[in-house]
């Protein structure tokens, strides 16, 4: 995998990491079976490169697969730290079932606007490689729906889940895991993709 440089910017007491190079290579594996040989993995990678790289919008990750890529974050003194994350999406529900779950979780959740529907899924992120002493925070991971026409789907309202069950805003050290629910509004019946990004590398997921 490649190593990337970042520029650190301070604003409103927060740190923003901006990539200065190409995005990281993405490795995609089946969740149900991780016993493939190196030759099999290499063969799959070569086949994917003939079309487009794994995780690209034209070659999204399927449900039941995980994606692994390099990230860079910082310690308390804003020194860059290298890490590797693996993300998965699972347990997808949408439409009436999704809004029913949201209303059960919090009565103040709102119905999707006309022509749109809610989708709920579980998001998991493992910090495979990283610091033992300085945390990677999952708030740096952006989760964005991209409709089949290539447009980002604006969110007019946001899902609220039971305390402790939502994904994000968790500190992770090497080996740590953040797993929780994500709720997004997408066009009704559309083959929307989910873009998972660390502001440098973007990985696209199918919702089926």
Phi and psi in degrees as a GROMACS rama.xvg file:
@    title "Ramachandran Plot"
@    xaxis  label "Phi"
@    yaxis  label "Psi"
@TYPE xy
-87.0908  157.931  UNK-2
-107.371  138.701  UNK-3
-125.558  151.241  UNK-4
-100.579  146.978  UNK-5
-127.462  151.124  UNK-6
-103.006  132.341  UNK-7
-99.2648  133.756  UNK-8
-124.74  138.853  UNK-9
-107.205  135.687  UNK-10
-163.383  132.939  UNK-11
50.8851  41.2052  UNK-12
61.2892  20.8098  UNK-13
-121.758  157.129  UNK-14
-107.738  128.748  UNK-15
-114.971  125.995  UNK-16
-100.409  126.698  UNK-17
-119.315  125.846  UNK-18
-72.7482  145.167  UNK-19
-114.045  3.78031  UNK-20
-135.544  -163.886  UNK-21
-71.0921  160.784  UNK-22
-72.639  161.198  UNK-23
-71.7695  151.467  UNK-24
-65.0796  147.725  UNK-25
-116.112  130.744  UNK-26
-107.012  128.133  UNK-27
-113.807  130.781  UNK-28
-134.566  153.17  UNK-29
-71.6451  135.971  UNK-30
-71.5618  -35.6117  UNK-31
-74.9439  -23.0119  UNK-32
-145.017  116.22  UNK-33
-112.07  24.9696  UNK-34
-99.5547  11.6579  UNK-35
-64.428  143.939  UNK-36
-75.4277  164.989  UNK-37
-60.0129  -37.3616  UNK-38
-64.4497  -39.4617  UNK-39
-66.1894  -42.9576  UNK-40
-62.6506  -43.2077  UNK-41
-62.4742  -40.2071  UNK-42
-63.8805  -43.162  UNK-43
-63.2785  -42.4247  UNK-44
-63.2001  -43.3195  UNK-45
-63.8359  -39.6014  UNK-46
-63.6957  -40.9524  UNK-47
-66.4111  -36.5001  UNK-48
-66.0084  -23.3543  UNK-49
-70.9449  -25.11  UNK-50
-99.8379  -80.7667  UNK-51
-152.293  160.558  UNK-52
-64.1594  148.643  UNK-53
-56.7146  137.625  UNK-54
89.0374  -7.94603  UNK-55
-71.1529  162.251  UNK-56
-59.3017  -35.0463  UNK-57
-81.8439  -5.76557  UNK-58
-144.784  62.6988  UNK-59
-69.5553  159.432  UNK-60
-73.3648  136.509  UNK-61
-87.6346  155.366  UNK-62
-61.861  137.258  UNK-63
97.1021  0.309599  UNK-64
-122.094  157.006  UNK-65
-117.609  155.654  UNK-66
-123.488  136.782  UNK-67
-124.724  133.895  UNK-68
-153.968  167.751  UNK-69
-84.8107  143.654  UNK-70
-131.19  163.129  UNK-71
-130.899  132.212  UNK-72
-133.35  -159.274  UNK-73
-143.127  159.357  UNK-74
-90.1512  -172.721  UNK-75
-64.4304  -20.7955  UNK-76
-99.2156  13.437  UNK-77
67.4545  22.5618  UNK-78
-80.8285  134.474  UNK-79
-67.9887  141.952  UNK-80
-125.026  139.376  UNK-81
-90.607  145.156  UNK-82
-152.695  169.833  UNK-83
-135.119  131.962  UNK-84
-119.469  151.673  UNK-85
-123.195  128.438  UNK-86
-120.319  148.013  UNK-87
-139.386  151.958  UNK-88
-123.954  135.272  UNK-89
-151.979  175.398  UNK-90
51.9714  58.002  UNK-91
-84.7668  130.398  UNK-92
-132.759  148.698  UNK-93
-148.684  169.428  UNK-94
71.5628  -138.93  UNK-95
-61.2213  -40.533  UNK-96
-62.3752  -38.0146  UNK-97
-67.5082  -46.8004  UNK-98
-67.1847  -32.6499  UNK-99
-62.9861  -41.0035  UNK-100
-65.1596  -39.989  UNK-101
-65.6586  -43.1837  UNK-102
-66.5867  -32.5031  UNK-103
-68.9523  -36.4264  UNK-104
-72.2014  -38.4436  UNK-105
-159.523  118.081  UNK-106
-64.4415  -14.2267  UNK-107
-90.9953  -1.45395  UNK-108
-62.7573  145.94  UNK-109
-105.82  151.029  UNK-110
-66.4755  152.063  UNK-111
-67.358  150.288  UNK-112
-61.0154  162.861  UNK-113
-57.2658  132.666  UNK-114
89.3178  -0.836445  UNK-115
-127.328  166.626  UNK-116
-146.315  159.925  UNK-117
-83.5802  145.898  UNK-118
-127.259  135.087  UNK-119
-122.614  136.814  UNK-120
-148.903  162.309  UNK-121
-90.9149  132.366  UNK-122
-114.691  132.021  UNK-123
-126.842  136.062  UNK-124
-133.267  127.467  UNK-125
-113.835  130.825  UNK-126
-85.5365  92.1206  UNK-127
-66.0151  -44.264  UNK-128
-129.984  138.578  UNK-129
171.328  -171.394  UNK-130
-75.3108  144.564  UNK-131
-83.5309  -14.2743  UNK-132
-119.77  -22.3726  UNK-133
-121.117  129.563  UNK-134
-81.7565  149.099  UNK-135
-98.0643  126.935  UNK-136
-102.074  130.924  UNK-137
-73.3322  -2.82317  UNK-138
-66.5758  -17.3381  UNK-139
-77.7207  -9.09466  UNK-140
-89.2367  122.3  UNK-141
-97.5153  134.862  UNK-142
-122.296  111.647  UNK-143
-130.119  129.257  UNK-144
-79.9366  134.052  UNK-145
-120.736  117.455  UNK-146
-71.1183  168.861  UNK-147
-64.9281  -18.2386  UNK-148
-87.7983  3.97581  UNK-149
91.0263  6.67082  UNK-150
-98.5093  142.028  UNK-151
-65.6572  137.385  UNK-152
-91.7787  112.554  UNK-153
-64.958  144.765  UNK-154
-105.545  110.922  UNK-155
-82.9494  -17.7703  UNK-156
-152.765  164.299  UNK-157
-125.939  146.209  UNK-158
-77.7549  141.142  UNK-159
-119.323  127.33  UNK-160
-111.862  174.558  UNK-161
-58.7427  149.192  UNK-162
-53.2835  131.979  UNK-163
82.9725  3.21098  UNK-164
-109.784  -5.12128  UNK-165
-87.7852  150.212  UNK-166
-80.0024  144.868  UNK-167
111.344  162.422  UNK-168
61.8197  41.1771  UNK-169
-123.661  135.491  UNK-170
-78.8502  133.197  UNK-171
-126.313  136.695  UNK-172
-105.668  171.833  UNK-173
-47.5591  125.612  UNK-174
90.8272  -8.21651  UNK-175
-74.2818  157.575  UNK-176
-134.326  136.404  UNK-177
-117.55  120.2  UNK-178
-134.134  128.489  UNK-179
-172.459  -177.269  UNK-180
-88.9289  148.478  UNK-181
-129.322  134.873  UNK-182
-123.777  128.777  UNK-183
-136.803  152.766  UNK-184
-94.715  130.198  UNK-185
-134.67  161.487  UNK-186
-60.8648  137.454  UNK-187
-61.185  126.46  UNK-188
73.4816  4.54923  UNK-189
-84.1829  149.562  UNK-190
-86.204  64.1851  UNK-191
-71.2815  142.293  UNK-192
-103.106  155.628  UNK-193
-107.425  120.74  UNK-194
-94.076  121.812  UNK-195
-109.804  121.697  UNK-196
-140.66  147.439  UNK-197
-107.395  21.9282  UNK-198
75.594  2.88924  UNK-199
-126.768  -55.3601  UNK-200
-105.851  133.502  UNK-201
-114.246  133.962  UNK-202
-122.341  128.483  UNK-203
-101.065  135.427  UNK-204
-115.989  138.031  UNK-205
-71.9476  154.023  UNK-206
-102.75  27.478  UNK-207
